[in-house]
Amino acid sequence: MLTFITKQDLWWNQRVSVKAHYSEGEYATLLRSVREHKGAANFHHEFVSAALVQQNLKTADGFTLAETVTGYDDPLRLTNLDCAAETLKGLFS
């Protein structure tokens, strides 16, 4: 199973709390439940995060809900996309 957390460009400055949300919170509890039900040998899970596109989050009528984080530039975005791609390839090899 792959958990792909997108829009990293909006929450990069909060990445520690975002990681904790997925790895320690209710989501993690649900994953542990699935792992226990299926057995550790039958359930593999990876977390990855990236920004597929770097742009503000807007409504259909153009209202900005969230702006991209200052400092989240293209080299960082591409590095994280590469990491996500490598992780995904690893799941199929």
C-alpha positions in Angstrom: 0.0 0.0 0.0 1.2 3.5 -0.8 0.0 6.6 1.0 0.8 9.5 -1.4 0.4 12.8 0.4 0.2 15.6 -2.2 0.3 19.3 -2.3 3.5 19.4 -0.4 4.0 22.9 -1.7 1.2 24.1 0.6 2.3 22.5 3.8 6.1 22.1 3.6 6.7 24.5 6.5 4.5 22.2 8.6 6.0 18.9 7.4 6.9 17.7 10.9 3.3 17.9 12.1 2.0 16.5 8.8 4.3 13.5 9.1 3.2 13.0 12.7 -0.5 13.1 11.6 0.1 10.2 9.2 2.6 8.2 11.2 1.4 8.6 14.8 -2.3 9.6 14.6 -5.6 8.0 13.7 -4.4 7.1 10.2 -1.4 5.2 11.7 -3.8 3.3 14.0 -5.9 2.3 11.1 -2.8 1.1 9.2 -1.7 -1.0 12.2 -5.2 -2.6 12.3 -5.0 -3.6 8.6 -1.4 -4.9 9.2 -2.6 -7.0 12.2 -5.6 -8.3 10.2 -3.6 -9.3 7.1 -0.4 -10.3 8.9 2.9 -8.5 8.7 4.1 -10.7 5.8 1.0 -9.8 3.7 1.0 -6.0 4.2 3.6 -3.6 3.1 3.1 0.2 3.4 5.1 3.2 2.3 4.5 6.9 2.8 5.6 9.4 0.2 4.8 13.1 -0.3 5.3 15.5 -3.1 3.8 18.4 -5.1 2.7 17.2 -8.5 2.3 20.9 -9.5 3.4 23.9 -7.7 0.5 26.4 -7.4 -1.8 28.0 -5.0 -4.9 26.1 -4.0 -7.9 27.9 -5.5 -11.6 27.5 -5.8 -13.3 27.2 -9.2 -14.1 30.9 -9.1 -10.4 31.8 -8.4 -10.5 32.4 -4.6 -7.2 31.4 -3.0 -7.7 28.9 -0.2 -4.0 28.3 0.5 -0.8 29.8 -0.9 2.4 27.9 -1.8 5.0 28.0 0.9 7.9 30.4 0.5 11.1 28.4 -0.1 9.5 25.4 -1.7 11.2 25.8 -5.0 11.4 23.6 -8.1 14.7 21.7 -7.2 13.0 20.6 -3.9 9.8 19.7 -5.7 11.7 17.6 -8.3 13.8 15.9 -5.6 10.6 14.9 -3.7 8.9 13.7 -7.0 11.9 11.6 -7.8 11.8 10.0 -4.3 8.1 9.3 -4.8 8.7 7.7 -8.1 11.5 5.5 -6.8 9.3 4.4 -3.9 6.5 3.5 -6.3 8.9 1.6 -8.6 10.2 -0.3 -5.5 6.7 -1.5 -4.7 6.5 -3.2 -8.1 10.0 -4.8 -8.1 
